[in-house]
Amino acid sequence: MKQEFTRVAVKVGSNVLTRQDGTLDVTRMSALVDQIAELHKDGVEVILISSGAVASGKSEIRTTKKLDSVDQRQLFSAVGQAKLINRYYELFRDHNIPVGQVLTTKESFGTRRHYLNQKNCMTVMLENGVLPIVNENDTISVTELMFTDNDELSGLIASMMDAQALIILSNIDGIYNGSPSDPSSSVIREIGHGEDLSNYIQAGKSCFGRGGMLTKTNIARKVADEGISVIIANGKRDNILGDLLKQPEETVCTHFVPTKAPVSSVKKWIAHSEGFAKGELHINEQATEILTSDHAVSILPVGIVGIEGEFEKDDIVRIIDYKGNAIGVGKANCNSLQAREVMGKHGKKEIVHYDYLYIE
C-alpha cells in the first residue's frame, strides 16, 4: 500500500466525532485537525467529508415539543452544522489553514452540469490553498433524496475530485473476519477485486450515523474499482492519518486495492449515478455476454428486448440482463419513445455509447 499520495479524501464518521452522550468530542476533532494540518504541511491536498452536524445540534438544543424524525433531523442539522463548521474554522485557523464549507445534496450529483459545478468549486478552493469541508445538507435532504450516509457521499467526492485515496475513519479498526467483539476475530488487512466478504460483514448501524460496515464495503469496492485506494481505519487511534500514509504496513486497517485500469471522469460519474436512473434497458443473453466480457462495446437496439420507464436523452438508465439482474448504468443517447421504436432492430445507432456506460 506504500505510495505517495498528493490528494486524499478523508471521511470522518459521527461515532468518531461524538461522545457516548451525543455531544461533540472537541478533543478528538482537535487531534484530527492537527493530523490533517500535518498532511497539508507535507504538500498533501485534503478534502474533508465530516459527519457530526446532527449529533452536534442534538446536544445544543432541547425541543419544547415532540418532533418527528424529519423535523428533528432538519432542526438539529441546521443548528449543528453552524456549530461544527465554526469549530473547524477555529481549529484550522490555529494552523493558518483557511477552510470552506461545501453543503451538498444527492440531487446535486444527478446531472453532469451540477456535478461539474461542484467539482469546479472544490478545485478552485484547493488551487487557492483552501481546505474543503463537505457534508450533506441535511436541512433540505429528506427520505429518498438523502445519501445512504456520508460514506456514499465520500465515495462520490473522492471519485469526482480524482483523489488517489479515500480514507474512511470509523470507530473500529477495519473489516473483521468475524464479529469485532469476538476476541478471535482479526482485521482483514487487504481486500482485492471481487473478493467475497458476505460471511464477514456486519449489517448493524452506528447509534449516530445512518450507515454501517455493509455500506462502507459497497462504497469501498466501487471506488477501488475506479482506481482509488480505499482505507477503512479507526479514527480514534492517535495519529491515525499520519500512520496510514507514512507507515501503512505497521498500521492496522483494511485496504481495498485499487484497479490499475484508468477510468474516465465521465465514467466515474456514471458509476455513481444508479440512484438517478429514470428507466431500464433489458438486454438479451447475447448482449449480456458481450457486455460482461472484456470487450469495449456499446448497447445497440438489436440487443434490447424490453424498455421500462420514461426517460429523455442524456438521462441515466439501468442495464438489466436477461436474468433480470441489474448489471450497470449508462447515459441514454435518445429518449424512451425513440428507443422503443428501434428496439430489436439491426443497423441502428447505439442507445448507450460505451464511453457513457458503466458495467459492474
CORTA-V717978 format. One record per residue. PSI is psi in whole degrees, -180 to 180 (* if undefined). OMEGA is omega in whole degrees, -180 to 180 (none if undefined). NEAR is the number of other C-alpha atoms within 12 Angstrom. Layout:
((PSI,OMEGA,NEAR) (PSI,OMEGA,NEAR))
This chain:
((-16,-175,28) (118,173,17) (163,-179,15) (120,177,20) (138,176,27) (-16,176,22) (124,179,34) (149,171,41) (130,-180,45) (119,178,49) (125,-180,46) (121,-176,43) (162,-180,49) (-39,-177,42) (-15,174,39) (-36,-172,39) (-6,-177,40) (150,175,36) (175,-179,23) (-32,-179,17) (3,176,16) (-4,179,27) (159,-177,29) (131,178,34) (89,-175,26) (-33,178,24) (-45,179,20) (-42,177,30) (-46,-178,35) (-42,179,28) (-42,179,26) (-39,178,35) (-41,177,40) (-41,-179,27) (-43,179,31) (-39,178,40) (-36,178,34) (-42,177,26) (-42,179,33) (-43,180,30) (-31,179,18) (4,177,18) (12,178,17) (124,175,28) (130,-178,36) (133,170,45) (121,-176,48) (121,174,47) (110,-170,41) (125,169,47) (-174,173,45) (-8,-177,48) (-47,-178,46) (-46,179,44) (-38,180,41) (-43,180,37) (-34,-179,32) (-35,-179,29) (-8,-175,26) (-25,-170,24) (141,172,21) (114,-177,14) (147,-178,15) (-16,178,7) (162,-178,9) (130,-179,10) (148,174,14) (173,-172,11) (-37,-180,15) (-46,179,19) (-41,179,21) (-48,-177,26) (-44,-179,33) (-44,-179,27) (-52,-177,30) (-38,-179,32) (-36,179,36) (-45,179,31) (-45,-175,28) (-35,-179,33) (-40,178,37) (-43,180,25) (-43,-177,27) (-50,-177,39) (-33,178,35) (-40,179,22) (-44,177,28) (-43,-180,41) (-47,-178,27) (-42,-178,20) (-43,179,27) (-29,179,30) (-34,178,21) (-20,178,16) (9,-178,22) (37,177,19) (115,176,29) (144,179,25) (157,176,32) (143,-178,29) (132,175,29) (107,176,31) (127,-175,34) (169,177,34) (164,-180,32) (-36,180,36) (-28,-178,27) (-12,177,29) (-1,-172,37) (-26,178,31) (151,-179,25) (-37,-178,27) (-48,179,16) (-40,179,19) (-48,-178,30) (-31,176,21) (-43,178,20) (-43,-180,30) (-43,180,30) (-43,180,17) (-49,-177,25) (-30,176,35) (-44,178,27) (-40,178,17) (-49,-179,25) (-40,-180,29) (-24,-179,15) (20,174,16) (16,180,23) (131,-179,28) (117,180,40) (133,173,40) (114,-170,38) (141,173,40) (159,174,45) (142,177,41) (84,-175,36) (-16,-179,37) (-25,180,29) (-5,180,23) (115,179,26) (153,176,23) (-118,-170,19) (-13,-180,14) (-1,-177,22) (151,167,29) (155,174,35) (-44,174,29) (-174,-178,41) (-11,172,43) (-45,178,47) (-45,179,41) (-43,-178,45) (-36,177,45) (-42,178,50) (-44,-179,47) (-46,180,51) (-43,180,45) (-47,-177,44) (-39,-175,41) (10,178,38) (41,176,35) (150,177,36) (-20,179,38) (146,171,44) (119,179,53) (115,180,49) (112,-180,54) (118,180,42) (-165,179,39) (14,171,33) (167,-169,29) (-12,-179,32) (-153,178,41) (125,-177,42) (158,176,33) (22,178,26) (-165,177,20) (134,179,21) (-25,-179,22) (-10,180,14) (120,-178,11) (-24,-179,11) (-10,180,11) (151,177,16) (161,-179,22) (133,173,29) (114,-171,26) (-32,-177,26) (136,-180,28) (121,-180,31) (176,-179,25) (131,173,26) (3,179,19) (136,-179,16) (119,-179,14) (10,-173,23) (-27,-180,17) (-12,-173,14) (-32,-168,22) (130,175,25) (132,-177,24) (-4,-177,19) (157,180,17) (160,178,22) (165,-177,23) (-17,180,21) (-34,-177,32) (176,180,33) (-19,-174,29) (-171,179,30) (-167,-177,32) (-28,177,38) (-46,178,28) (-46,-179,31) (-42,-178,43) (-45,-180,37) (-44,179,30) (-45,-179,39) (-43,179,42) (-48,-177,38) (-44,-178,43) (-41,178,47) (-34,178,41) (-14,177,33) (8,176,42) (16,-179,31) (129,175,40) (134,177,45) (130,-178,48) (127,173,48) (123,-174,46) (174,-177,42) (111,-178,33) (-8,180,39) (-2,176,29) (141,180,24) (134,176,21) (36,-176,27) (-40,-177,39) (-45,178,42) (-42,-180,29) (-41,-179,24) (-39,-176,40) (-27,-175,36) (-31,178,20) (64,-175,18) (-32,-176,24) (-28,-178,17) (-4,-175,16) (127,-179,28) (123,178,28) (174,172,38) (125,-178,40) (121,173,38) (116,-175,40) (128,-178,31) (152,173,30) (155,-177,22) (-19,-178,15) (129,180,11) (146,179,18) (131,-177,27) (160,180,21) (-40,-180,26) (-43,-180,28) (-32,176,32) (-43,178,39) (-46,179,42) (-43,-176,43) (-32,-177,41) (13,-172,44) (10,-177,39) (-36,-178,32) (-11,-179,28) (8,-177,31) (134,-180,32) (-14,-178,28) (-176,-178,32) (142,171,38) (118,179,46) (126,-174,38) (158,-177,37) (179,-175,28) (-42,-179,20) (-44,179,20) (-38,179,29) (-46,-179,32) (-41,-179,20) (-44,-177,20) (-34,-178,32) (5,174,25) (-171,-179,13) (5,-178,11) (143,176,14) (98,-176,16) (155,175,24) (171,176,33) (114,-179,48) (154,180,34) (-33,-176,34) (-26,-179,28) (-1,-177,37) (129,-179,35) (-9,180,31) (148,179,27) (128,179,33) (145,179,23) (170,178,21) (126,-180,22) (158,178,27) (169,175,21) (137,179,21) (-1,173,27) (158,177,32) (136,177,42) (148,175,45) (148,176,40) (122,-178,43) (126,-178,33) (-180,-174,32) (-13,176,22) (0,179,17) (11,180,19) (139,175,20) (122,-176,25) (-1,179,28) (-174,179,37) (158,179,42) (168,178,45) (122,-175,44) (139,-179,40) (-3,-180,30) (176,178,28) (172,-174,28) (-33,179,31) (-47,179,20) (-38,180,21) (-41,-180,38) (-32,-179,25) (-31,-177,20) (-4,-178,25) (130,177,29) (-2,-176,26) (147,178,18) (158,170,14) (17,-179,13) (160,-178,21) (148,-178,23) (148,176,30) (-37,174,46) (119,180,39) (149,-179,26) (-38,-178,26) (-19,-178,27) (31,-176,34) (132,177,39) (116,178,39) (127,-176,39) (*,none,31))
